[in-house]
Amino acid sequence: MFNKMQVESSFSNDEFGITNKFQMFINGVSIDNHERDSLLNVIDDLVIKAFVDGDNTAQKIVQNILFMIYQINLVHPLSEPAKMQYDPLVCTLRMKIESKWLEHEFSNSPTMTYSATDSSFGEYLKSVWTNHIASHHELFDFLEKKSTKEQLILFLKSDSALNLIFFDLVAYTLIGAEQNTRGTISENLWDEVGHGDNFYTHVNLYKDVLSRQDIQLPTNHYVDLYDEAGLAGHNAFMLGGINRKHYYKLLGVMAMTEVLDPPQYMKLVKGCYRLGLLSGDVHYYNEHITVDIKHGDDWLYKVIDVIVDAYPDAKQDFYQGSLLRLQTAERYYDQLLNKIKKI
């Protein structure tokens, strides 16, 4: 979802009536100071309800508001939402949500146990991944061995939004990158654009996966299928993309994404073959099984380790970014598997 003239919501409204009001505001509908104060107060209350009281409905509403705010950075430059990028209320809400979200996300997370005896910090992060349930989630065992075609279709739809925006997310990692990491990051970006061949750009390869299964891609890229965790996982990338202070978290998010994909996609592809799909039907996933093994190691050893050597204090942000990706992925996989099993 990029270069659009309006910001879209992942759902139409909520019991508090705030989603539609905020969507109208962010799309350029003028409101007076009293209405601004009211919007701020309601969302303030929802943030507390979401991240202090742990209310799941409030979490989805708040993550969706943050999702809409982040879209501003990718809308068409001539659109009304583009003018709202640095609106004081938008910036205030974004910072409030981000702050409480991260505080909540890491409140019960394991502390970093890296020590100088570990071979490298990148290797330590790889152990964090292998020991996390997201690295071997039962969703992909189910897709490999038990899913029906209808259940697989739901997975493919739900996988759309993040896959179709991934080029932009990788591009964010190049902004202000350390000079001796730019080559590695650029190589990743070059793979995303199919080495200059438009047919093999990863966006088009994924669209091909959908079209071969007669899946019509809506303008919202199926973000309406997201629950709280799907929105939070999407937001985890944009958090570091547009906030310089969270840049190292973005690199941790990216590294975990690249190491997560290959073993999971191997299971997914086996499930696709079991259901009668051919290799050409899953070119996108086969491509990621091979290239992401290298990408994962590159992010860990040629980007993160390089930065940690120069700036040892960056380790905590890399660790938190890694956890952010793993934790949101685990919740997303849980929620998606639950939906799939209901079909």
Residue, then its C-alpha position, 0 to 999 in steps of 0.5 A: m500500500f504505497n503511492k495512494m491518495q488516501v490512507e486506508s484502515s484495516f477495518s471500518n470502525d470500532e465500538f468507540g467510533i474513533t477509527n473512522k474519525f481518525q481516518m477522516f482527519i488523517n485524510g485531510v478533513s479539517i477539525d477544530n481545536h476542540e475536536r483535536d483535543s477530543l481525539l487526543n483524549v480518546i486515543d490517550d485513554l485507548v493507549i492506556k487500555a491497550f498497553v496498561d490494562g492489556d485489552n486486546t480490542a484496544q490493542k488492535i484499535v491503537q495498532n491500526i491508528l499507528f498503522m494509518i499514521y505510518q502510511i502517511n510516509l508512503v502515500h502519494p506526494l500530492s495527496e492530502p495525507a502527505k500534508m499531515q506527515y508532521d501535523p503536531l497532533v499526528c506526531t504526538l499520537r504516534m510518539k505516545i503509542e510507540s512509547k507505550w507499545l514498546e514499554h508493554e512489548f518488552s515488559n516481560s521479555p527475557t533480558m539480553t544474556y550476550s557475553a564476551t565469550d560468545s563468538s559474535f553478537g550476530e551469532y548470539l542473535k541467531s541463537v535467540w532466533t533458534n530458541h524462540i518458538a517463532s522459529h519453529h511455529e506449528l503454523f508451518d507444520f500444519l501448512e506442510k502436512k494438513s492444510t486444505k487448498e482453502q486454508l492455504i489460500l487464506f495464508l497467501k492472502s494474509d501474507s500479501a501486505l508485508n511481502l508487497i511492501f518489503f522493497d520499501l522496508v529494505a530501502y529504509t535501512l539504507i538511509g543513514a547506513e554505515q558506509n561499510t554496510r551499504g554494499t551488503i544492504s544494497e545487494n539485498l535491495w538488488d535482489e528485491v528488484g530482481h536484479g533489474d528485471n521487472f518480471y523478477t522483482h519480488v513484488n511481481l513474483y508474489k503477485d504471480v503467486l496470487s494470480r496463479q491461484d485466481i486470488q484477486l488482489p484488493t487495493n488494501h492488500y488484505v490488511d483487513l485480515y490482520d488482527e492486533a499481531g499482524l498490525a504490530g508486526h507490520n508496524a515493527f518495520m515502520l517504527g525503525g524506518i521513520n524514527r532515527k532513534h529506532y534505526y538499529k531496532l529496524l536492522g534487528v527486525m530485518a535480520m530476524t525476518e530473513v532468518l525466519d523465512p527459509p526453513q518456514y518457506m521450505k515447509l510451506v512449499k512442501g505443503c503447496y506441492r502436496l496440494g498439487l501446486l507446481s514449482g512455477d506457482v511458488h517461484y517467490y517462495n523458492e527464491h526466498i528459500t535460497v536467497d534469504i539464507k544468505h541475506g540472514d547471515d549478511w544482516l547478522y555478520k556483515v551489518i549488525d556485527v560491523i556496527v556493534d564492533a564500532y558502537p558496542d552500545a547498539k547491542q541492546d537496540f539490535y536485541q530489542g528489534s530482534l525480539l520485537r520481530l520474533q514476538t509479533a511473529e509468534r502472536y501473528y502465527d498463533q492468530l493466523l493458525n487459529k483462523i485457518k483451523k476454523i475453515 
